Amino acid sequence: VTSQEEIARVRQIKELEPLYEAWISWTKTRESLLETFPLLSDPDETMRALASDEYTTLYDSLSRHLSTTFPFLLVPPSPTRSLSALLELKAGVGGSEAALFLTDLLRVYVRYATSRGWPSSIVQNSEVTGGGLRDAIVEIKGEGAYDALRWESGVHRVQRVPATEASGRVHTSTVAVIVLPLSDEVEPSGDDNLFKMEDIKIEVMRARGAGGQHVNKTESAVRLTHIPTGITVSMQDERSQHQNKRRAFQVLRARLMDIKITQDIAERRETRRSLVRSADRSEKIRTYNYAQARFFPQSLQRDRVTDHRIGLSLMNLQSVMEGDGIQEFLDCPP
């Protein structure tokens, strides 16, 4: 038995645990109900009253098992339920303001991961002069992370007055977010179900930019090209070529898996085009409006966040950006 087979078997057993526990609970409750039934005819009035209360409680419990517990557990689980997530954020229109907003969004997702107990790490980022990030890739490890965050893919728009704007003019900036599925496998193998090694072009080169004595002196940077799709992944943030190669294959696998999942969705939903379009990465999915009270004190405008896919607006932008308000959007997938 290979280690991968063992992992798959353990995962399957874990997934069946809720159904097993529900069946044990049903069996014990049913046995207790049958034992209680004769006591309903007991000559002692007090005993009959106690038995009646117990019988009602047990009967209600069995009814909940039949009407709620078992139907819920028998629904086929999501095929991506065990996957972690890889988030790619790219600054769009808006220049330096978009780079600052990207930093804000990155902090929102990292904070959310922490609240769920999912370890997160920034795989790669590019800083810009004056603050902010041009792009970033963050890895969020944990079962269910991809399913929870997958609908965050799309264009996020912010409307606010930059700190350097003296006239109070509102700037509109955007950040594109792409959420990719991340599997536990990180090492390349010849029998990968997403790609063949002969389809991968591997290039090594010297890393560029700041980063210590190893930069520009050793060929630690790695670039992978998936020839059939043209997807290119470059990685140079780690200190060794092996680490960069491992990270690059991880990102490549995530992008290819995302393509496969997207194609599967399209095939299953040919008659429901609106749902397919909701996952379009070029679509504006959410707008973050900051009130401009310091410039227009008489304005009644309030901070708000609007999700355009589901028509939900929250009048508490601060909770979304600094608290747990993002959960309200994640609980209402399009």
Secondary structure as UniProt FT lines:
FT   HELIX           3..36
FT   HELIX           37..41
FT   HELIX           45..64
FT   HELIX           65..69
FT   HELIX           70..74
FT   TURN            79..82
FT   STRAND          84..91
FT   TURN            93..95
FT   HELIX           96..115
FT   TURN            116..117
FT   STRAND          120..127
FT   TURN            129..130
FT   STRAND          133..140
FT   TURN            143..144
FT   HELIX           145..149
FT   HELIX           150..152
FT   STRAND          154..160
FT   TURN            163..164
FT   STRAND          171..182
FT   TURN            190..191
FT   HELIX           197..199
FT   STRAND          200..205
FT   TURN            213..217
FT   STRAND          221..226
FT   TURN            227..230
FT   STRAND          231..235
FT   HELIX           241..268
FT   TURN            269..271
FT   HELIX           273..277
FT   TURN            278..279
FT   TURN            281..282
FT   STRAND          284..289
FT   TURN            293..295
FT   TURN            297..298
FT   STRAND          304..307
FT   TURN            308..311
FT   STRAND          312..314
FT   HELIX           317..322
FT   HELIX           326..330
//
